[in-house]
Amino acid sequence: MHPRPSLLPIAALATLSLAPAAPAQWSSDPTMNSSIADGASDQTQPKLVATTDGGVYLSWFDGIGGGYDVRLQRLDVDGAEAWAHNGALVADRGFSSTQDYGLALDAAGHALLAFRDDRLTGTQVSAARIAPDGSATWGTLGVQLTNTTDFVAAPKIAGPSDGGAVVAWTQNQSVRLMKLDAAGAPQWASDVVLTPAAGSYSVADLHATGTNVIVSIVHQTGGFSSPRRLVTQKFDASGAPLWGAAPVAVFGTGSLQIGNFPPFVPDGSGGAVFAWYTNSPLQCWAQRIRANGTELFPHDGVAVSTDATQIRVNPTVSFVPKTNATIVSWVEQNSVQSQFGVASQKFDAAGNRLWGNTGATHVPLGSVEIGNVRNLAGEFSTSVFFVRTPSFGQGVLRALRLDPTGAIDQPESDVASTPSTKSRLAAVTNTVGQSILAWTDQRVDSGDVFMQNVNCDGSLGPPDATAPWTNLGLGLAGQNGTPTLAGSGPLCIGSPFSLALSNGLPNGTAALVLGASALSAPFAGGTMLPNPDLITFGLPLDAAGDLAIAGTLPAAMPPGFEVFLQAWIADPGGPQGFAASNGVKLTAP
């Protein structure tokens, strides 16, 4: 037998479901998205982080009461709110405007937040740790990171694997970092301070990678009109820099567009992947930095397209560790920025363009404005989301899916079709493979936060668990007759399925077999799957010789992929000592 764990781990598939599922809350209607934050004033700047149980934490700023407060909600895998509607108040602030802030997950499953804070003296930087039950484990005021009259701005936070949190923020011309333990106590003797020889540093993004953290920084090289560059540094658990005495230059020629503070994604191997856009030309670029701080792509990054007749802005980046693929999506425009489209590029581990010199075009240039492009990439497909706005206040949120070649294998469809101003789109993949989206929406008032899930087949709401799997026939009779296997549920990671085995030996055992070949083979007078890839023995049958399995499929499949299952039943009194059920086939969307 030739194990192929990349296909479908049967041991995981055959986990019994012992608890009833909560009622599904995600809507299957794109006109009826989930309204999560809908207070009397405006709610804005949603952020998402996936939890280990298939749910998410959602944070946002709430303008009710005269200041933009920090609020948080936890949703389960079905989209049900875990806490009271409109979430938990994290910080009752008085700011009349907003800056960026940080949301992350710690090693114990708590939400970590970092934000500017005016509840005490002046404007400071604070951090909060919120438990899954909504309690503030660092107290109602959290942990104050600063006590200064300096300018402080845009803090970020990360949860390293050894517990606690690391916070990074801008303070005057410098970027500072501090590590807190799980109780909120500082772990470094003093702040780690990064200051350029000339100009100023501002935090762009921060992520954990194991026990270490990586921070990205925008370097304003001089005055306001001077070039803006992108640098990065990695710190170990003690606060020591790992990439040399000075930060590594990700992009050191030309200038970032004003206001572009590019996020990055970890590569799963101790490095990071970056995408950004420049102001002259307006072009998108990508770079990957190894775990040791050296460049994998050519120096200063690789342009996503070689076409100089059009411009590209607002890139979004995903990384697929299994294939070492970097995927960047962006807004494509004509030279006078009167037309808009959506395109993507895929890079291999060395930074070679895999989707042609100009990338793959998904939405051709047209007069309808497009923004808020986000992508979420997996081994077998990439989902791309964006807002189309044909006229002011008439935006709709759309989705499409790409295959590994960049071709569209699921055409553009509605995620949120009620026309309104939509902005600040956030997107994550949860642990069961759904895309979870949150955005600011003005369909009701000056701004609420709405959410929606998108399944791997492009559908909204609960996956169709009733879709039957194809019966292949096959089978091998035993003393008790031929066992029967039936299943239902779509072939998507995290999709609910049920599998029923009947007519086996009472109180006997069964083996569940997976194969990747569509052909059956003769065996001992019956037909069976040839060369099974995976097999799980010792599944107990009940007194009637039956077995019911329910759970979620733990592995994604490429579009159109087929998987075959058959059960082998112990039957000591039969002529072969066992019997084989019919086969069933699952086909990926």
HELIX and SHEET records of a PDB file:
HELIX    1   1 ILE A   10  LEU A   13  1                                   4    
HELIX    2   2 ILE A   64  GLY A   66  5                                   3    
SHEET    1   A 4 SER A  34  ALA A  37  0                                        
SHEET    2   A 4 ASP A 448  VAL A 454 -1                                        
SHEET    3   A 4 SER A 435  ASP A 441 -1                                        
SHEET    4   A 4 LYS A 422  THR A 429 -1                                        
SHEET    1   B 4 GLN A  43  ALA A  50  0                                        
SHEET    2   B 4 VAL A  56  ASP A  62 -1                                        
SHEET    3   B 4 ASP A  69  LEU A  75 -1                                        
SHEET    4   B 4 ALA A  88  ALA A  91 -1                                        
SHEET    1   C 4 GLY A 102  LEU A 105  0                                        
SHEET    2   C 4 ALA A 111  ASP A 117 -1                                        
SHEET    3   C 4 GLN A 124  ILE A 130 -1                                        
SHEET    4   C 4 VAL A 143  GLN A 144 -1                                        
SHEET    1   D 4 VAL A 152  ALA A 158  0                                        
SHEET    2   D 4 ALA A 165  GLN A 171 -1                                        
SHEET    3   D 4 SER A 174  LEU A 180 -1                                        
SHEET    4   D 4 VAL A 192  LEU A 194 -1                                        
SHEET    1   E 4 SER A 200  THR A 209  0                                        
SHEET    2   E 4 ASN A 212  GLN A 220 -1                                        
SHEET    3   E 4 ARG A 228  PHE A 235 -1                                        
SHEET    4   E 4 VAL A 248  PHE A 251 -1                                        
SHEET    1   F 4 PHE A 264  PRO A 266  0                                        
SHEET    2   F 4 ALA A 272  TYR A 277 -1                                        
SHEET    3   F 4 CYS A 284  ILE A 289 -1                                        
SHEET    4   F 4 VAL A 302  ALA A 303 -1                                        
SHEET    1   G 4 ILE A 311  VAL A 320  0                                        
SHEET    2   G 4 ALA A 325  GLN A 333 -1                                        
SHEET    3   G 4 PHE A 340  PHE A 347 -1                                        
SHEET    4   G 4 ALA A 360  GLY A 366 -1                                        
SHEET    1   H 4 GLU A 369  ALA A 377  0                                        
SHEET    2   H 4 THR A 382  THR A 389 -1                                        
SHEET    3   H 4 GLY A 395  LEU A 402 -1                                        
SHEET    4   H 4 ILE A 408  SER A 420 -1                                        
SHEET    1   I 5 THR A 470  LEU A 476  0                                        
SHEET    2   I 5 PHE A 578  THR A 587 -1                                        
SHEET    3   I 5 GLU A 562  ALA A 570 -1                                        
SHEET    4   I 5 THR A 509  GLY A 515 -1                                        
SHEET    5   I 5 LEU A 534  PRO A 540 -1                                        
SHEET    1   J 3 THR A 484  SER A 488  0                                        
SHEET    2   J 3 PRO A 496  SER A 502 -1                                        
SHEET    3   J 3 LEU A 547  THR A 552 -1                                        
SHEET    1   K 2 ALA A 521  PHE A 523  0                                        
SHEET    2   K 2 GLY A 526  MET A 528 -1                                        
END                                                                             
